[in-house]
Structure formats: C-alpha cells, structure tokens
Amino acid sequence: MRQLDTIGRGKHCLMDVILKPELEKLIEDEVKAGRASNPNEFLNRAVYHYIVARDLGEEYTPEEIDRMIAEGLDDIKRDDTVEGEEAFRRLRAHSAERRRQRA
C-alpha cells in the first residue's frame, strides 16, 4: 500500500492507495528517469491528465490505447506522419469542434 499525498485547493489530503506491482514499477521508473520528482508528483499529474482527457471525451481502454500506438507505429513505418505544428493545429481544431458539439 502506498500513501498518496494529494494537493488541491491549498490543502493536502492523504490517501492510502493500493497499486498493482507493475504500476508501482512504472511509477518508480518514471521517477528514476527524472520525469517526476517523486511518486506523489507523478500520481497527481497522472490523475489530473486522466480527468482532463475524460472531460474532453478522450477516455480509452488499455486495449484501445495499444491499438492506437500500433497504428501510429505503422504510420511511422509508412512515412505517413504530420509535422508537429500541423498536428497541434489539427488537435486544436478538433478540440474546438468537440466543445461546440457539447455546448
């Protein structure tokens, strides 16, 4: 069991969180690689990004994510990719359209 120190609205909230061993290893690897300063920071950011994605209608199962990654790798092999700025322009347009549809 890991104790998670969450920060929100100016206060801390301690939670006991039980992680699968493979998730705990993934978190430890992220911290060791320097992508987060500690497990709490990683989990706080992960939960925040999950909520934002869900609220934008971008919630996927692990199988769907694996399929999308495989499709992306296939695109790279075929040299069927888009430059970064163009990708972000399309993403902003897509997000704006989804917001209009929900309004």
PyMOL CGO cylinders between C-alpha atoms (Angstrom):
from pymol import cmd
from pymol.cgo import CYLINDER

trace = [
    CYLINDER, 0.00, 0.00, 0.00, 1.32, 3.44, -0.88, 0.3, 1, 1, 1, 1, 1, 1,
    CYLINDER, 1.32, 3.44, -0.88, 0.29, 6.62, 0.85, 0.3, 1, 1, 1, 1, 1, 1,
    CYLINDER, 0.29, 6.62, 0.85, -0.54, 9.33, -1.67, 0.3, 1, 1, 1, 1, 1, 1,
    CYLINDER, -0.54, 9.33, -1.67, -0.23, 12.96, -0.67, 0.3, 1, 1, 1, 1, 1, 1,
    CYLINDER, -0.23, 12.96, -0.67, -2.59, 14.87, -2.95, 0.3, 1, 1, 1, 1, 1, 1,
    CYLINDER, -2.59, 14.87, -2.95, -2.57, 18.64, -3.18, 0.3, 1, 1, 1, 1, 1, 1,
    CYLINDER, -2.57, 18.64, -3.18, -5.69, 20.53, -4.10, 0.3, 1, 1, 1, 1, 1, 1,
    CYLINDER, -5.69, 20.53, -4.10, -7.23, 23.88, -3.37, 0.3, 1, 1, 1, 1, 1, 1,
    CYLINDER, -7.23, 23.88, -3.37, -4.46, 24.81, -0.98, 0.3, 1, 1, 1, 1, 1, 1,
    CYLINDER, -4.46, 24.81, -0.98, -4.66, 21.73, 1.23, 0.3, 1, 1, 1, 1, 1, 1,
    CYLINDER, -4.66, 21.73, 1.23, -3.19, 18.26, 1.40, 0.3, 1, 1, 1, 1, 1, 1,
    CYLINDER, -3.19, 18.26, 1.40, -5.20, 15.07, 1.53, 0.3, 1, 1, 1, 1, 1, 1,
    CYLINDER, -5.20, 15.07, 1.53, -3.56, 11.78, 2.48, 0.3, 1, 1, 1, 1, 1, 1,
    CYLINDER, -3.56, 11.78, 2.48, -4.94, 8.64, 0.85, 0.3, 1, 1, 1, 1, 1, 1,
    CYLINDER, -4.94, 8.64, 0.85, -3.95, 5.02, 1.10, 0.3, 1, 1, 1, 1, 1, 1,
    CYLINDER, -3.95, 5.02, 1.10, -3.64, 3.69, -2.44, 0.3, 1, 1, 1, 1, 1, 1,
    CYLINDER, -3.64, 3.69, -2.44, -3.06, 0.06, -3.37, 0.3, 1, 1, 1, 1, 1, 1,
    CYLINDER, -3.06, 0.06, -3.37, -1.18, -0.25, -6.66, 0.3, 1, 1, 1, 1, 1, 1,
    CYLINDER, -1.18, -0.25, -6.66, -0.59, -3.29, -8.79, 0.3, 1, 1, 1, 1, 1, 1,
    CYLINDER, -0.59, -3.29, -8.79, 3.12, -4.18, -8.65, 0.3, 1, 1, 1, 1, 1, 1,
    CYLINDER, 3.12, -4.18, -8.65, 3.55, -3.38, -12.35, 0.3, 1, 1, 1, 1, 1, 1,
    CYLINDER, 3.55, -3.38, -12.35, 2.08, 0.11, -11.85, 0.3, 1, 1, 1, 1, 1, 1,
    CYLINDER, 2.08, 0.11, -11.85, 4.32, 0.74, -8.87, 0.3, 1, 1, 1, 1, 1, 1,
    CYLINDER, 4.32, 0.74, -8.87, 7.33, -0.25, -11.01, 0.3, 1, 1, 1, 1, 1, 1,
    CYLINDER, 7.33, -0.25, -11.01, 6.19, 2.05, -13.83, 0.3, 1, 1, 1, 1, 1, 1,
    CYLINDER, 6.19, 2.05, -13.83, 5.93, 4.95, -11.37, 0.3, 1, 1, 1, 1, 1, 1,
    CYLINDER, 5.93, 4.95, -11.37, 9.33, 4.18, -9.87, 0.3, 1, 1, 1, 1, 1, 1,
    CYLINDER, 9.33, 4.18, -9.87, 10.83, 4.07, -13.38, 0.3, 1, 1, 1, 1, 1, 1,
    CYLINDER, 10.83, 4.07, -13.38, 9.29, 7.45, -14.23, 0.3, 1, 1, 1, 1, 1, 1,
    CYLINDER, 9.29, 7.45, -14.23, 10.77, 8.99, -11.08, 0.3, 1, 1, 1, 1, 1, 1,
    CYLINDER, 10.77, 8.99, -11.08, 14.18, 7.40, -11.71, 0.3, 1, 1, 1, 1, 1, 1,
    CYLINDER, 14.18, 7.40, -11.71, 14.13, 8.75, -15.26, 0.3, 1, 1, 1, 1, 1, 1,
    CYLINDER, 14.13, 8.75, -15.26, 13.53, 12.25, -13.89, 0.3, 1, 1, 1, 1, 1, 1,
    CYLINDER, 13.53, 12.25, -13.89, 10.07, 12.71, -15.43, 0.3, 1, 1, 1, 1, 1, 1,
    CYLINDER, 10.07, 12.71, -15.43, 8.67, 13.32, -11.93, 0.3, 1, 1, 1, 1, 1, 1,
    CYLINDER, 8.67, 13.32, -11.93, 10.44, 14.32, -8.74, 0.3, 1, 1, 1, 1, 1, 1,
    CYLINDER, 10.44, 14.32, -8.74, 8.62, 11.72, -6.63, 0.3, 1, 1, 1, 1, 1, 1,
    CYLINDER, 8.62, 11.72, -6.63, 5.70, 9.25, -6.82, 0.3, 1, 1, 1, 1, 1, 1,
    CYLINDER, 5.70, 9.25, -6.82, 3.24, 11.79, -5.40, 0.3, 1, 1, 1, 1, 1, 1,
    CYLINDER, 3.24, 11.79, -5.40, 4.02, 14.29, -8.14, 0.3, 1, 1, 1, 1, 1, 1,
    CYLINDER, 4.02, 14.29, -8.14, 3.67, 11.61, -10.80, 0.3, 1, 1, 1, 1, 1, 1,
    CYLINDER, 3.67, 11.61, -10.80, 0.33, 10.34, -9.49, 0.3, 1, 1, 1, 1, 1, 1,
    CYLINDER, 0.33, 10.34, -9.49, -1.08, 13.84, -9.03, 0.3, 1, 1, 1, 1, 1, 1,
    CYLINDER, -1.08, 13.84, -9.03, -0.18, 14.73, -12.63, 0.3, 1, 1, 1, 1, 1, 1,
    CYLINDER, -0.18, 14.73, -12.63, -1.45, 11.39, -13.95, 0.3, 1, 1, 1, 1, 1, 1,
    CYLINDER, -1.45, 11.39, -13.95, -4.83, 11.77, -12.24, 0.3, 1, 1, 1, 1, 1, 1,
    CYLINDER, -4.83, 11.77, -12.24, -5.12, 15.39, -13.41, 0.3, 1, 1, 1, 1, 1, 1,
    CYLINDER, -5.12, 15.39, -13.41, -4.38, 14.42, -17.03, 0.3, 1, 1, 1, 1, 1, 1,
    CYLINDER, -4.38, 14.42, -17.03, -6.79, 11.50, -16.84, 0.3, 1, 1, 1, 1, 1, 1,
    CYLINDER, -6.79, 11.50, -16.84, -9.61, 13.79, -15.65, 0.3, 1, 1, 1, 1, 1, 1,
    CYLINDER, -9.61, 13.79, -15.65, -8.88, 16.39, -18.33, 0.3, 1, 1, 1, 1, 1, 1,
    CYLINDER, -8.88, 16.39, -18.33, -8.81, 13.73, -21.07, 0.3, 1, 1, 1, 1, 1, 1,
    CYLINDER, -8.81, 13.73, -21.07, -12.01, 12.15, -19.78, 0.3, 1, 1, 1, 1, 1, 1,
    CYLINDER, -12.01, 12.15, -19.78, -13.77, 15.51, -19.67, 0.3, 1, 1, 1, 1, 1, 1,
    CYLINDER, -13.77, 15.51, -19.67, -12.70, 16.11, -23.28, 0.3, 1, 1, 1, 1, 1, 1,
    CYLINDER, -12.70, 16.11, -23.28, -14.22, 12.78, -24.26, 0.3, 1, 1, 1, 1, 1, 1,
    CYLINDER, -14.22, 12.78, -24.26, -10.85, 11.11, -24.69, 0.3, 1, 1, 1, 1, 1, 1,
    CYLINDER, -10.85, 11.11, -24.69, -11.22, 8.09, -22.40, 0.3, 1, 1, 1, 1, 1, 1,
    CYLINDER, -11.22, 8.09, -22.40, -9.80, 4.84, -23.73, 0.3, 1, 1, 1, 1, 1, 1,
    CYLINDER, -9.80, 4.84, -23.73, -9.35, 1.26, -22.54, 0.3, 1, 1, 1, 1, 1, 1,
    CYLINDER, -9.35, 1.26, -22.54, -5.83, -0.18, -22.37, 0.3, 1, 1, 1, 1, 1, 1,
    CYLINDER, -5.83, -0.18, -22.37, -6.63, -2.25, -25.47, 0.3, 1, 1, 1, 1, 1, 1,
    CYLINDER, -6.63, -2.25, -25.47, -7.70, 0.85, -27.39, 0.3, 1, 1, 1, 1, 1, 1,
    CYLINDER, -7.70, 0.85, -27.39, -4.50, 2.63, -26.39, 0.3, 1, 1, 1, 1, 1, 1,
    CYLINDER, -4.50, 2.63, -26.39, -2.40, -0.36, -27.51, 0.3, 1, 1, 1, 1, 1, 1,
    CYLINDER, -2.40, -0.36, -27.51, -4.25, -0.39, -30.84, 0.3, 1, 1, 1, 1, 1, 1,
    CYLINDER, -4.25, -0.39, -30.84, -3.70, 3.36, -31.36, 0.3, 1, 1, 1, 1, 1, 1,
    CYLINDER, -3.70, 3.36, -31.36, 0.01, 3.03, -30.55, 0.3, 1, 1, 1, 1, 1, 1,
    CYLINDER, 0.01, 3.03, -30.55, 0.33, 0.15, -33.03, 0.3, 1, 1, 1, 1, 1, 1,
    CYLINDER, 0.33, 0.15, -33.03, -1.46, 2.21, -35.70, 0.3, 1, 1, 1, 1, 1, 1,
    CYLINDER, -1.46, 2.21, -35.70, 0.87, 5.15, -35.02, 0.3, 1, 1, 1, 1, 1, 1,
    CYLINDER, 0.87, 5.15, -35.02, 3.95, 2.95, -35.33, 0.3, 1, 1, 1, 1, 1, 1,
    CYLINDER, 3.95, 2.95, -35.33, 2.59, 1.59, -38.62, 0.3, 1, 1, 1, 1, 1, 1,
    CYLINDER, 2.59, 1.59, -38.62, 2.11, 5.18, -39.83, 0.3, 1, 1, 1, 1, 1, 1,
    CYLINDER, 2.11, 5.18, -39.83, 5.74, 5.96, -38.99, 0.3, 1, 1, 1, 1, 1, 1,
    CYLINDER, 5.74, 5.96, -38.99, 6.94, 2.88, -40.89, 0.3, 1, 1, 1, 1, 1, 1,
    CYLINDER, 6.94, 2.88, -40.89, 4.94, 4.04, -43.96, 0.3, 1, 1, 1, 1, 1, 1,
    CYLINDER, 4.94, 4.04, -43.96, 6.27, 7.60, -43.51, 0.3, 1, 1, 1, 1, 1, 1,
    CYLINDER, 6.27, 7.60, -43.51, 2.65, 8.73, -43.16, 0.3, 1, 1, 1, 1, 1, 1,
    CYLINDER, 2.65, 8.73, -43.16, 3.17, 11.37, -40.48, 0.3, 1, 1, 1, 1, 1, 1,
    CYLINDER, 3.17, 11.37, -40.48, 2.36, 15.04, -39.90, 0.3, 1, 1, 1, 1, 1, 1,
    CYLINDER, 2.36, 15.04, -39.90, 4.74, 17.81, -38.81, 0.3, 1, 1, 1, 1, 1, 1,
    CYLINDER, 4.74, 17.81, -38.81, 4.35, 18.88, -35.17, 0.3, 1, 1, 1, 1, 1, 1,
    CYLINDER, 4.35, 18.88, -35.17, 2.83, 22.34, -35.74, 0.3, 1, 1, 1, 1, 1, 1,
    CYLINDER, 2.83, 22.34, -35.74, 0.31, 20.92, -38.19, 0.3, 1, 1, 1, 1, 1, 1,
    CYLINDER, 0.31, 20.92, -38.19, -0.60, 18.17, -35.72, 0.3, 1, 1, 1, 1, 1, 1,
    CYLINDER, -0.60, 18.17, -35.72, -1.22, 20.73, -32.97, 0.3, 1, 1, 1, 1, 1, 1,
    CYLINDER, -1.22, 20.73, -32.97, -3.29, 22.91, -35.34, 0.3, 1, 1, 1, 1, 1, 1,
    CYLINDER, -3.29, 22.91, -35.34, -5.47, 19.89, -36.15, 0.3, 1, 1, 1, 1, 1, 1,
    CYLINDER, -5.47, 19.89, -36.15, -5.74, 18.95, -32.48, 0.3, 1, 1, 1, 1, 1, 1,
    CYLINDER, -5.74, 18.95, -32.48, -6.86, 22.46, -31.51, 0.3, 1, 1, 1, 1, 1, 1,
    CYLINDER, -6.86, 22.46, -31.51, -9.46, 22.44, -34.31, 0.3, 1, 1, 1, 1, 1, 1,
    CYLINDER, -9.46, 22.44, -34.31, -10.69, 19.00, -33.24, 0.3, 1, 1, 1, 1, 1, 1,
    CYLINDER, -10.69, 19.00, -33.24, -10.97, 20.10, -29.59, 0.3, 1, 1, 1, 1, 1, 1,
    CYLINDER, -10.97, 20.10, -29.59, -12.83, 23.27, -30.56, 0.3, 1, 1, 1, 1, 1, 1,
    CYLINDER, -12.83, 23.27, -30.56, -15.29, 21.25, -32.66, 0.3, 1, 1, 1, 1, 1, 1,
    CYLINDER, -15.29, 21.25, -32.66, -15.93, 18.80, -29.79, 0.3, 1, 1, 1, 1, 1, 1,
    CYLINDER, -15.93, 18.80, -29.79, -16.58, 21.71, -27.42, 0.3, 1, 1, 1, 1, 1, 1,
    CYLINDER, -16.58, 21.71, -27.42, -19.05, 23.22, -29.90, 0.3, 1, 1, 1, 1, 1, 1,
    CYLINDER, -19.05, 23.22, -29.90, -20.84, 19.86, -30.20, 0.3, 1, 1, 1, 1, 1, 1,
    CYLINDER, -20.84, 19.86, -30.20, -21.21, 19.56, -26.41, 0.3, 1, 1, 1, 1, 1, 1,
    CYLINDER, -21.21, 19.56, -26.41, -22.45, 23.13, -26.00, 0.3, 1, 1, 1, 1, 1, 1,
]
cmd.load_cgo(trace, "trace")
